Amino acid sequence: MAYCGFYNLFLRFGPMHLTLRQLRVFEAVATHLSHTKAANALFLTQPAVSIQIKQLEESIGLHLFERIGKRILLTQAGQELHRYAKNVFYELDQAAEVMEGLKGVRQGRLHIAVASTVNYFAPRALAAFHKRFPGIELQLDVDNRRSLIKALDENQVDMVMMGKPPESIGLVAEAFMRNPLVVVAPPEHPLTRERGIPLQRLSEEVFLVREEGSGTQMATDRFFETRGVAYKKGMMMTRNEAIKQGVRWGLGLGVVSQHSLELEQATGKLMVLDAEGFPLERKWFLVYRSGKILSPSARAFHAFLLGDGLAACQCLEWAV
């Protein structure tokens, strides 16, 4: 709750005579790193923004920004305050949504973050959800696993759609969809004409791999390790799309989500290999912080995705 946010501010910075207006102005400047852009975003004049920041710094007794050339940057104190400020305004927004929820889910905001592999499905799900709840404002972030875990840990988003979540922080994770991983090759590769390809044969090929910490990469490593087979790792890439393009142009084989291949298979640009032990059966999860009070918008999305959402998205064949 917002009260908790202010209480944490008090514990971190001591007694401060600050106002929500000052904190809102600070949050805007810290986000844009520009007094001019913050003023435009808040419909204020630049001198008014500067005055609010000066008063806030005097109240805290610390500099929140430093100027290097023409750029302004957050000081260490500014970085700390920015983190708390984001939590305060997030919780205030949540409180507003709860009040609206008492009137029925007609409007609100929903901030979802997804793994890059889930992005091939997420827009379809959000489009179907939007048709049912047109008054809810949607925000979708697409990022890698490490950034998703950080967003969950710092409570930056309502929910995350990802593969197997970490166990290091308290999370609720509910499986909603199958996510089979397959081996892909360019259509001219000789292995596309073989069936039941043994793992030893695959180990002779070079694989394009995702970055360390990627759910897909961890699943692939675990698969080969448990079978006592070493495979050759080639170029590392940070996006599923880059893996597919690299495979297409002959840089190696790749392990990707079956969901991400709709266009490539339809156009014949990539082929799924009939390999021993594949597809690797994984799942996608809807994940949020344990103990988190879900806003009405988030509760509506939760019910949609774990209810009839797959039917609305015409994806029932992938249901868990």
C-alpha positions in Angstrom: 0.0 0.0 0.0 1.0 3.7 -0.5 1.3 4.0 3.3 4.0 1.3 3.3 5.8 3.2 0.5 5.9 6.4 2.6 6.9 4.4 5.7 9.9 2.9 3.8 10.8 6.4 2.6 10.8 7.6 6.2 13.0 4.7 7.3 15.5 5.2 4.4 15.8 9.0 4.4 14.6 10.0 7.9 11.8 12.5 8.7 11.2 14.6 5.5 8.7 17.3 4.9 7.9 16.4 1.3 4.7 16.5 -0.6 3.2 14.2 -3.2 3.6 17.0 -5.7 7.3 17.2 -5.1 7.7 13.5 -5.3 5.7 13.4 -8.6 7.9 16.1 -10.1 11.0 14.3 -8.9 9.8 11.0 -10.4 9.2 12.7 -13.8 12.7 14.3 -13.8 14.3 11.1 -12.7 12.5 9.2 -15.5 13.2 11.7 -18.3 16.6 13.0 -16.9 15.4 16.3 -18.2 13.7 19.3 -16.5 12.2 20.3 -19.9 10.7 16.9 -20.7 9.4 16.5 -17.2 7.8 19.9 -17.3 6.1 19.0 -20.6 4.9 15.7 -19.2 3.4 17.4 -16.1 2.1 20.4 -18.0 4.3 22.7 -15.8 6.9 25.4 -16.6 10.5 24.5 -16.3 11.1 27.0 -13.5 8.3 25.4 -11.5 9.9 22.0 -11.9 13.3 23.4 -10.8 11.8 25.0 -7.7 10.1 21.7 -6.7 13.3 19.8 -7.0 15.3 22.4 -5.1 12.8 22.3 -2.2 12.8 18.5 -2.2 16.6 18.4 -2.0 16.6 21.0 0.8 14.1 18.9 2.7 16.1 15.7 2.4 19.5 17.4 2.8 21.0 15.6 -0.1 21.6 16.3 -3.8 19.4 14.1 -6.0 20.9 15.1 -9.4 24.3 16.0 -10.7 25.1 17.8 -13.9 27.8 16.5 -16.2 28.2 18.8 -19.2 24.7 19.2 -20.6 23.4 16.0 -19.0 21.8 15.5 -15.6 22.2 12.2 -13.8 20.8 10.7 -10.6 23.1 10.7 -7.6 23.1 7.6 -5.4 20.5 9.3 -3.2 18.5 10.1 -6.3 18.6 6.5 -7.4 17.4 5.3 -4.0 14.5 7.9 -3.9 13.5 7.1 -7.5 13.0 3.4 -6.5 10.8 4.3 -3.6 8.9 7.0 -5.6 8.0 4.5 -8.2 6.7 2.1 -5.6 4.6 4.9 -3.9 2.9 5.9 -7.2 2.4 2.3 -8.3 0.6 1.6 -5.0 -1.5 4.7 -5.3 -2.5 3.7 -8.8 -3.4 0.2 -7.4 -5.5 1.9 -4.7 -7.3 3.9 -7.3 -8.0 0.7 -9.3 -9.3 -1.1 -6.2 -11.8 1.8 -5.7 -12.8 1.5 -9.3 -13.1 -2.2 -8.9 -15.8 -1.7 -6.3 -17.8 -0.2 -9.2 -17.1 -3.1 -11.5 -14.1 -3.7 -13.9 -14.8 -1.0 -16.5 -11.5 0.8 -16.6 -8.0 0.7 -15.1 -4.5 -0.2 -16.2 -2.7 -3.5 -16.6 1.1 -3.7 -16.9 2.3 -7.1 -18.2 5.9 -8.1 -18.9 6.7 -11.2 -21.0 9.6 -13.3 -22.1 10.6 -12.8 -25.7 9.4 -16.3 -26.7 6.0 -15.5 -25.1 5.7 -12.4 -27.2 4.5 -14.5 -30.2 1.4 -15.3 -28.1 1.0 -12.4 -25.7 -0.3 -9.8 -28.2 -3.0 -12.2 -29.3 -4.0 -12.8 -25.7 -4.0 -9.1 -24.9 -6.1 -8.3 -28.0 -8.7 -10.9 -27.0 -8.7 -9.5 -23.4 -9.0 -5.9 -24.7 -12.1 -6.8 -26.7 -13.7 -8.1 -23.5 -12.5 -5.2 -21.3 -12.0 -2.2 -23.7 -11.7 0.3 -20.9 -8.6 -1.2 -19.4 -5.3 0.5 -20.6 -2.7 -2.1 -21.5 1.1 -1.9 -21.3 3.3 -4.8 -22.6 7.0 -5.1 -22.0 9.1 -7.7 -23.8 12.4 -8.6 -22.1 14.8 -11.4 -21.2 14.5 -13.6 -18.2 16.9 -11.7 -16.0 15.0 -8.4 -16.6 11.7 -10.1 -15.9 13.0 -11.5 -12.6 14.2 -8.0 -11.7 10.8 -6.5 -12.6 9.1 -9.0 -10.3 11.6 -8.5 -7.5 11.1 -4.7 -7.6 7.4 -4.9 -8.1 7.5 -3.0 -11.3 4.7 -4.8 -13.1 1.4 -6.4 -12.3 2.2 -9.8 -13.8 4.8 -11.6 -15.9 4.3 -14.3 -18.5 7.4 -16.5 -18.6 8.9 -20.0 -18.5 9.8 -21.7 -15.3 10.1 -19.0 -12.6 12.9 -18.7 -10.1 12.6 -20.0 -6.6 14.8 -17.3 -5.1 11.9 -14.9 -4.4 8.4 -15.5 -3.2 6.2 -15.9 -6.3 2.9 -17.4 -7.3 3.3 -19.2 -10.7 0.4 -20.8 -12.5 0.8 -22.8 -15.7 -1.5 -21.7 -18.5 0.0 -23.0 -21.7 2.3 -25.7 -23.2 5.5 -24.4 -24.7 7.2 -27.2 -26.7 10.9 -26.5 -27.7 12.1 -27.9 -31.0 15.3 -28.1 -33.0 15.3 -26.0 -36.2 17.5 -26.1 -39.3 17.5 -24.3 -42.7 15.6 -26.3 -45.3 18.7 -27.3 -47.2 20.3 -28.9 -44.2 20.8 -32.7 -44.7 19.3 -33.5 -41.3 15.9 -32.3 -42.5 15.6 -35.5 -44.6 16.3 -37.8 -41.6 13.9 -39.2 -39.0 14.5 -40.1 -35.4 17.9 -38.3 -35.4 20.0 -39.6 -32.4 21.4 -37.2 -30.0 25.0 -38.3 -30.8 24.3 -37.1 -34.4 23.0 -33.8 -33.1 26.1 -33.3 -31.0 28.2 -33.1 -34.2 26.4 -29.9 -35.1 26.9 -26.4 -33.9 24.0 -24.8 -32.0 23.3 -21.1 -31.7 22.5 -20.5 -28.1 20.6 -17.9 -26.0 22.3 -15.8 -23.3 23.1 -17.2 -19.9 20.0 -17.3 -17.7 17.6 -17.8 -20.6 14.9 -20.3 -19.8 15.2 -21.9 -23.2 18.9 -22.3 -22.8 18.7 -23.7 -19.3 16.2 -26.3 -20.5 18.4 -27.3 -23.5 21.5 -27.6 -21.3 19.6 -29.7 -18.8 18.3 -32.0 -21.5 21.7 -32.8 -23.0 23.4 -33.1 -19.6 20.9 -35.6 -18.2 21.5 -37.7 -21.2 25.3 -37.5 -20.9 25.7 -35.9 -24.3 27.9 -32.8 -24.9 26.8 -30.5 -27.7 28.7 -27.8 -29.5 27.7 -24.2 -28.6 28.3 -21.6 -31.2 27.4 -17.9 -31.3 25.4 -16.6 -28.3 22.4 -14.4 -29.1 20.0 -12.5 -26.8 16.8 -12.8 -28.7 14.8 -15.7 -30.1 14.4 -13.9 -33.4 18.1 -13.6 -33.8 18.5 -17.4 -33.2 15.9 -18.0 -36.0 17.7 -15.6 -38.4 21.1 -17.2 -37.6 19.8 -20.7 -38.3 18.1 -19.5 -41.5 21.5 -18.2 -42.8 23.4 -21.3 -41.9 25.2 -20.3 -38.7 24.1 -23.4 -36.9 21.1 -25.3 -35.5 18.8 -23.8 -32.8 16.4 -24.7 -30.1 13.3 -22.5 -30.1 9.7 -22.4 -29.0 7.3 -24.1 -31.4 5.0 -21.1 -31.0 7.6 -18.8 -32.6 7.7 -20.7 -35.9 4.3 -20.1 -37.4 5.6 -17.8 -40.2 8.9 -19.6 -40.9 7.1 -23.0 -41.2 4.4 -21.5 -43.5 7.0 -20.0 -45.8 9.4 -23.0 -45.6 12.3 -20.9 -44.3 13.0 -23.1 -41.3 12.4 -26.8 -40.7 11.7 -28.6 -37.4 14.0 -31.6 -37.1 12.7 -35.0 -36.0 15.2 -35.4 -33.2 15.4 -37.9 -30.3 13.8 -36.5 -27.2 12.3 -33.5 -28.9 10.1 -31.6 -28.5 11.1 -30.6 -25.0 7.8 -30.2 -23.1 7.8 -27.0 -21.1 5.1 -24.6 -19.9 4.4 -21.0 -19.8 3.4 -19.5 -16.4 1.5 -16.5 -15.2 3.7 -15.1 -12.4 3.3 -12.4 -9.7 4.6 -11.6 -6.3 3.3 -13.8 -3.4 1.1 -11.7 -1.2 0.5 -9.1 -3.9 -2.9 -7.5 -3.8 -4.0 -7.8 -7.5 -5.8 -4.8 -8.9 -9.2 -5.4 -10.5 -7.6 -5.3 -13.9 -5.0 -7.9 -12.9 -7.7 -10.1 -11.4 -9.7 -9.9 -14.6 -6.7 -10.8 -16.7 -5.8 -13.7 -14.3 -9.4 -15.1 -14.7 -9.3 -14.6 -18.4 -6.0 -16.3 -19.1 -6.6 -19.2 -16.7 -10.3 -19.5 -17.7 -11.5 -19.3 -21.3 -8.6 -17.1 -22.6 -7.0 -19.8 -24.7 -10.4 -20.4 -26.4 -10.8 -16.7 -27.1 -7.3 -16.7 -28.6 -8.0 -19.9 -30.6 -5.1 -21.6 -28.9 -6.9 -24.5 -27.2 -4.5 -27.1 -28.7 -1.7 -25.6 -26.5 -3.7 -25.7 -23.3 -2.0 -27.3 -20.3 
